[in-house]
Amino acid sequence: MAYVSIEVEEAVRDRLAILAAEKGTTIARLIGDFAARTPTEGERAGRTARTPAGLRAEPGAARRTGRGRRTGRGRRTPN
């Protein structure tokens, strides 16, 4: 494990301490969990690039192409 020191406003530190206590963890683990689950810009770009191909591969993922809007009774009315 590496040691990192950051400087934050006192109110931010206090809030992090409260959040960590509510979750039964430490500020370090709270920040580590955030970093682990938050995608980087490169990861988001990769997901975006893969999304259209993934949607085409899934049977129910195609969008409807019909015109008009649904009335709630299954009929369509002009826009």
SULRA-V144144 format. One record per residue. RES is the residue in one small letter. PSI is psi as a letter, one per 20 degrees, with the letter a starting at -180 (NA if undefined). Layout:
res->RES psi->PSI
res->RES psi->PSI
//
This chain:
res->m psi->q
res->a psi->q
res->y psi->p
res->v psi->p
res->s psi->p
res->i psi->q
res->e psi->p
res->v psi->r
res->e psi->q
res->e psi->h
res->a psi->h
res->v psi->g
res->r psi->g
res->d psi->g
res->r psi->g
res->l psi->h
res->a psi->g
res->i psi->g
res->l psi->g
res->a psi->g
res->a psi->g
res->e psi->h
res->k psi->i
res->g psi->k
res->t psi->a
res->t psi->r
res->i psi->g
res->a psi->g
res->r psi->h
res->l psi->g
res->i psi->g
res->g psi->g
res->d psi->g
res->f psi->g
res->a psi->h
res->a psi->h
res->r psi->i
res->t psi->o
res->p psi->q
res->t psi->r
res->e psi->g
res->g psi->h
res->e psi->g
res->r psi->g
res->a psi->g
res->g psi->g
res->r psi->g
res->t psi->g
res->a psi->h
res->r psi->i
res->t psi->g
res->p psi->g
res->a psi->h
res->g psi->h
res->l psi->h
res->r psi->h
res->a psi->i
res->e psi->p
res->p psi->g
res->g psi->j
res->a psi->i
res->a psi->q
res->r psi->q
res->r psi->q
res->t psi->j
res->g psi->q
res->r psi->r
res->g psi->a
res->r psi->q
res->r psi->q
res->t psi->i
res->g psi->i
res->r psi->j
res->g psi->i
res->r psi->q
res->r psi->q
res->t psi->q
res->p psi->q
res->n psi->NA
//
